Amino acid sequence: MPSLARLSTRTLLVCAAIGVATGILGGIAGLITLGVLAVTPYLYGLVLGVHVLPGIIAQEVLRRPLVALITHVIAALISSAFNPAWAMRFIGTALLFGVIQEGVAALTRYRSWGRWRFFVSAVIIGAIVAAVVGFAVDLTRFETWVQVVYLTISVLGPVAWTAIGIAIGNALRRAGVAPKR
């Protein structure tokens, strides 16, 4: 895997710009989290799914190793400004999601940028979200239909946000944001 020294300044600046923009969205998601968990916990997967955006957009635009992880960390730092008490949650989520996205890309040695691999990482993230948050909200206390909706939305939330991230990344590539190789 290439070192950070092999990433150009332009690449790092694109990561930073994407990280700031998606970090603002992550911060907003963090602000509404407690309300969603209190009123409609089965929709939390949709809210948490927004945190896949930094890595998806960065990888779609830049198509280089490490950009998902770098962009996720920057986004987490920006999100932390919205709710400093949750800084470690934002950073932990960023590291987890970034490592998953980098890991799926690394399996193809960063040579295959087909849409399928973005969605593979989204489903993995969705399954983890479903399991972790299911325990956190004690999903068993809800009726069966709520459990099914919760699990479905937990997996489909990151998938939906991934589709949005791919569309944004494609638009940025067409606009010329991607550095020349």
Beta strands, then each sheet from edge to edge (+ up, - down):
end
